[in-house]
Amino acid sequence: MRFIGIIPARYASTRFPGKPLADMDGKSMIQRVYEQVKDTVDAVYVATDDQRIEQAVKNFGGNVVMTSDKHKSGTDRCYEAYQKVGEDFDVVINIQGDEPFIQPKQIETIKNCFTDNSVQIATLVKPFRPEDDFEKVLFNPNSPKVVINRNQEAMYFSRSVIPYIRGKHFSEWLPNHTYYKHIGMYAYRADVLAQITSLPQSPLELAESLEQLRWLENGYKIKVGITDIETIGIDTPEDLAKAIEVLRR
């Protein structure tokens, strides 16, 4: 089975313009993401709509594909990039361009989901820890939660806390139930990627601003791989400063 990793990277960002090119102790953020994943897949490409990012990737010897600036999601950008690469792969892995601490072990976990031939789409989750701060962590709407079934498939994703535990105070929820945080990496069989990018936005997707709900609403199944590794996403310059501290340690 052949896997291609695609890293969507936009220059425009409301909170952090030029984020992919931000310096992280001598290397750009996009270079650090690229280097973390390049040995775990059969090919890896950065998909961008900006010539500055294109040139930066070429400068460090990476593969890059120019894509439209009209895409509404990283999934759409991945599909255009996959088409332009022009090679056949069984599975396309969408790797977040602002996750420079993504671990090869996590890539392997999502790849292993496809040992089951029936799997259409896969993603990763991480259990919240019982000692996590329930207000800052569990109730954070920027950290989507997932509930999964006995087949380790996603039943629903939400920015709200799911499930609600009746009869217990919020502070007792984490010690009494395993909650799962969504890690925003996706993998799709190539033919399924073509299908889901042609779907119109769905009511649940519009309500929660989570594109994976469109797939669930249309009957697709999402296999879940479980990781115990905490990644560090970077959304603001303040996040970058903290990430550089972690990098230096």
Secondary structure, 3 states (H helix, E strand, C coil): CCEEEEEEECCCCCCCCCHHHCEECCEEHHHHHHHHHCCCCCEEEEEECCHHHHHHHHHCCCCEEECCCCCCCHHHHHHHHHHHHCCCCCEEEECCCCCCCCCHHHHHHHHHHHHCCCCCEEEEEEECCCCCCHHHHHCCCCCCEEEECCCCEEEEEECCCCCCCCCCCHHHHHHHCCCEEEEEEEEEEHHHHHHHCCCCCCHHHHHHCCCHHHHHHCCCCEEEEECCCCCCCCCCHHHHHHHHHHHHC
